[in-house]
Amino acid sequence: MLSTLSLMWFMSASLITLGIYQKRLPAAWMDVRVGARIGVVVGICLALGLGVVLAAAGLVARFRLHAMGTFDSDMATRIQDAIRNSATPVPADMLGLLASPEFRAGMMVAGFAFLSLALLILSAVGGAFAGLLRTRRSRTV
């Protein structure tokens, strides 16, 4: 889960980027749309950076520190609990797929994709808000 400090950092990244952009190009037009566009770019960069860091940490934890065993067993337990608590019975040929390491990896990738999408939306909203705050009422050239 994101802590409050992390959430504030992700939201303020667009604000900081727009401040730097407008300081370097003071005559550039700024409004909500421009702020949202810059926020989307910042969100993409944040998601890529977070993905690289999480992938590197996962590789080190799994292959260097050998510390992912409990994570794998917890994930397998959660999948088995979801199968048991399912309202509809799971077909027998699907049980092998649900227990496979590929399915767990796919779940991790899907979870990261959802996290990245949420980060992208938060960043775009933060950029739009910063663009709204920095909008000039008259055009200066």
C-alpha positions as CSV (number, residue, x, y, z in Angstrom):
1,M,0.0,0.0,0.0
2,L,1.1,3.6,-0.6
3,S,1.9,5.5,2.5
4,T,0.6,9.1,2.8
5,L,4.1,10.4,2.1
6,S,4.4,8.4,-1.1
7,L,1.0,9.5,-2.2
8,M,2.0,13.1,-1.6
9,W,5.2,12.6,-3.5
10,F,3.4,11.1,-6.5
11,M,0.9,14.0,-6.5
12,S,3.5,16.7,-6.1
13,A,5.8,15.3,-8.8
14,S,3.6,16.9,-11.4
15,L,3.5,20.1,-9.5
16,I,7.3,20.2,-9.2
17,T,7.7,19.4,-12.9
18,L,5.3,22.1,-14.0
19,G,7.1,24.6,-11.8
20,I,10.4,23.7,-13.4
21,Y,8.9,23.8,-16.9
22,Q,7.4,27.2,-16.4
23,K,10.6,28.5,-14.8
24,R,12.6,27.5,-17.8
25,L,10.0,28.7,-20.3
26,P,8.1,31.6,-18.6
27,A,6.4,32.7,-21.8
28,A,4.9,29.2,-22.5
29,W,1.1,28.9,-22.4
30,M,-0.1,27.0,-19.3
31,D,-3.6,25.7,-18.6
32,V,-5.4,22.6,-17.4
33,R,-4.8,20.7,-20.6
34,V,-1.1,21.4,-20.8
35,G,-0.8,20.6,-17.1
36,A,-2.6,17.3,-17.6
37,R,-0.4,16.4,-20.6
38,I,2.8,17.0,-18.6
39,G,1.2,15.1,-15.7
40,V,0.7,12.1,-18.0
41,V,4.3,12.2,-19.0
42,V,5.4,12.4,-15.4
43,G,3.1,9.5,-14.5
44,I,4.6,7.4,-17.3
45,C,8.1,8.2,-16.1
46,L,7.1,7.4,-12.5
47,A,5.6,4.1,-13.5
48,L,8.6,3.1,-15.5
49,G,10.9,4.0,-12.7
50,L,8.8,2.2,-10.1
51,G,8.7,-0.9,-12.4
52,V,12.5,-0.9,-12.7
53,V,13.0,-0.6,-9.0
54,L,10.5,-3.2,-8.1
55,A,11.8,-5.6,-10.7
56,A,15.4,-5.2,-9.5
57,A,14.4,-5.6,-5.9
58,G,12.4,-8.7,-6.7
59,L,15.3,-10.2,-8.6
60,V,17.7,-9.5,-5.7
61,A,15.3,-10.8,-3.2
62,R,14.5,-14.0,-5.1
63,F,17.9,-15.0,-6.5
64,R,20.5,-13.3,-4.2
65,L,18.8,-13.3,-0.8
66,H,16.4,-16.3,-1.4
67,A,13.7,-14.4,0.5
68,M,10.7,-14.9,-1.7
69,G,9.6,-18.3,-0.4
70,T,7.1,-16.9,2.1
71,F,5.7,-14.5,-0.5
72,D,5.1,-17.5,-2.9
73,S,3.5,-19.6,-0.3
74,D,1.2,-16.7,0.9
75,M,0.2,-16.1,-2.7
76,A,-0.5,-19.8,-3.3
77,T,-2.6,-19.9,-0.1
78,R,-4.6,-16.8,-1.2
79,I,-5.3,-18.4,-4.6
80,Q,-6.4,-21.7,-2.9
81,D,-8.7,-19.7,-0.5
82,A,-10.2,-17.9,-3.5
83,I,-10.8,-21.2,-5.3
84,R,-12.5,-22.7,-2.2
85,N,-14.6,-19.6,-1.5
86,S,-15.7,-19.3,-5.2
87,A,-19.5,-19.3,-5.7
88,T,-19.1,-21.3,-9.0
89,P,-17.0,-24.5,-9.1
90,V,-13.7,-24.3,-10.8
91,P,-13.2,-26.8,-13.6
92,A,-10.5,-29.5,-13.0
93,D,-8.4,-28.4,-16.0
94,M,-8.3,-24.8,-14.6
95,L,-7.0,-25.9,-11.2
96,G,-3.6,-26.8,-12.7
97,L,-3.4,-23.4,-14.4
98,L,-4.4,-21.5,-11.3
99,A,-1.6,-23.3,-9.3
100,S,1.1,-22.6,-11.8
101,P,3.9,-20.1,-11.3
102,E,3.0,-18.5,-14.6
103,F,-0.4,-17.6,-13.2
104,R,1.1,-16.0,-10.2
105,A,3.5,-14.0,-12.4
106,G,0.6,-12.9,-14.5
107,M,-1.2,-11.8,-11.4
108,M,1.8,-9.8,-10.3
109,V,2.0,-8.1,-13.8
110,A,-1.7,-7.4,-13.8
111,G,-1.4,-5.9,-10.3
112,F,1.5,-3.7,-11.4
113,A,-0.4,-2.6,-14.5
114,F,-3.3,-1.6,-12.2
115,L,-0.9,0.3,-9.9
116,S,0.7,2.0,-12.9
117,L,-2.7,3.1,-14.2
118,A,-3.7,4.5,-10.8
119,L,-0.4,6.3,-10.7
120,L,-0.9,7.7,-14.2
121,I,-4.3,9.0,-13.3
122,L,-3.1,10.6,-10.0
123,S,-0.3,12.2,-11.9
124,A,-2.5,13.6,-14.6
125,V,-5.0,15.0,-12.0
126,G,-2.1,16.6,-10.2
127,G,-0.7,18.1,-13.4
128,A,-4.2,19.4,-14.4
129,F,-4.5,21.0,-10.9
130,A,-1.1,22.5,-11.2
131,G,-1.9,23.8,-14.7
132,L,-5.1,25.3,-13.3
133,L,-3.2,27.1,-10.6
134,R,-0.6,28.4,-13.0
135,T,-3.0,29.5,-15.7
136,R,-2.5,33.1,-16.9
137,R,-5.6,35.1,-17.5
138,S,-4.0,37.1,-20.3
139,R,-1.5,36.0,-22.8
140,T,2.0,37.4,-22.3
141,V,4.7,37.0,-24.9
